[in-house]
Amino acid sequence: MQQRAPLVTERRQFGRRPVQWQGEVILPCRAALACTIKNTSRMGALIELDAYVWVPARFHLVIEGRFETACTVQHRTSGCVGVKFDTPMPDLL
């Protein structure tokens, strides 16, 4: 008998869409860190950083030079950080 993978419950309030946007992580007293936004929704994003870069639990994120918000880290994986935005992203991006 073949085993089935357990169903995954989607906990996000807003659906994500794949993107390849450039961004910057803004930290106090440090140079901006370049990142790539891999997917996004109105209230969050998955950002890719150099695997050796550490970011704090809260920071500012600038996307494509057109949207800036404070973020809270929701999860971390190798080289990627999932964040929740403090301010909803407008639909124009």
C-alpha positions in Angstrom: 0.0 0.0 0.0 1.4 3.4 -1.0 1.6 6.0 1.7 0.4 9.5 1.0 2.1 12.7 2.1 0.1 14.5 4.8 -2.0 17.4 3.5 -0.4 20.8 4.2 -2.7 23.5 5.6 -2.2 26.9 4.1 -1.9 29.4 7.0 -1.2 32.5 5.0 -4.0 35.1 4.8 -3.0 36.2 1.4 -1.8 34.1 -1.5 1.8 34.3 -2.7 3.0 35.0 -6.2 6.4 34.2 -7.6 8.6 37.2 -8.5 12.2 38.0 -9.1 12.5 41.5 -7.6 15.6 43.2 -6.3 15.5 44.5 -2.8 17.6 45.9 0.1 17.6 45.0 3.7 18.2 48.2 5.7 19.9 47.8 9.1 21.0 50.5 11.4 24.7 51.5 11.2 25.4 49.1 8.4 25.5 49.2 4.6 22.3 48.0 2.9 22.3 44.3 2.1 21.2 43.3 -1.4 18.6 40.6 -1.6 16.2 39.0 -4.1 12.5 38.8 -3.4 11.4 35.3 -4.5 7.7 35.5 -3.8 5.4 38.0 -2.3 1.9 38.8 -1.1 0.3 42.0 0.3 1.5 41.2 3.8 4.8 39.3 3.3 7.6 37.9 1.2 10.3 35.3 0.9 13.7 37.0 0.5 16.9 35.3 -0.6 20.2 36.5 0.9 23.7 35.3 0.8 23.7 32.1 2.9 26.2 33.6 5.3 24.3 36.8 6.1 22.4 37.0 9.3 19.5 39.5 9.7 17.8 40.4 13.0 14.2 39.6 13.8 13.1 43.0 12.7 14.5 45.2 9.9 13.4 47.5 7.0 13.0 46.1 3.5 13.0 48.2 0.3 11.6 46.5 -2.8 12.6 47.7 -6.2 13.2 51.2 -4.8 9.4 51.7 -4.8 8.1 50.2 -1.5 9.6 50.3 2.0 8.3 48.7 5.1 9.4 47.4 8.5 9.4 43.6 8.5 9.3 40.8 11.1 11.0 37.5 10.4 8.5 34.6 10.4 10.9 31.8 9.4 14.4 31.1 8.2 15.9 28.5 5.9 19.3 28.2 4.3 19.8 31.5 2.5 16.1 32.6 2.7 14.0 34.5 5.2 10.2 34.7 5.2 9.0 38.0 6.5 5.7 39.7 7.4 5.3 43.3 6.4 4.2 46.0 9.0 2.5 47.9 6.1 0.5 46.1 3.3 2.2 46.3 -0.1 0.2 48.3 -2.6 -1.0 46.6 -5.7 1.1 48.7 -8.1 4.2 46.5 -7.7 
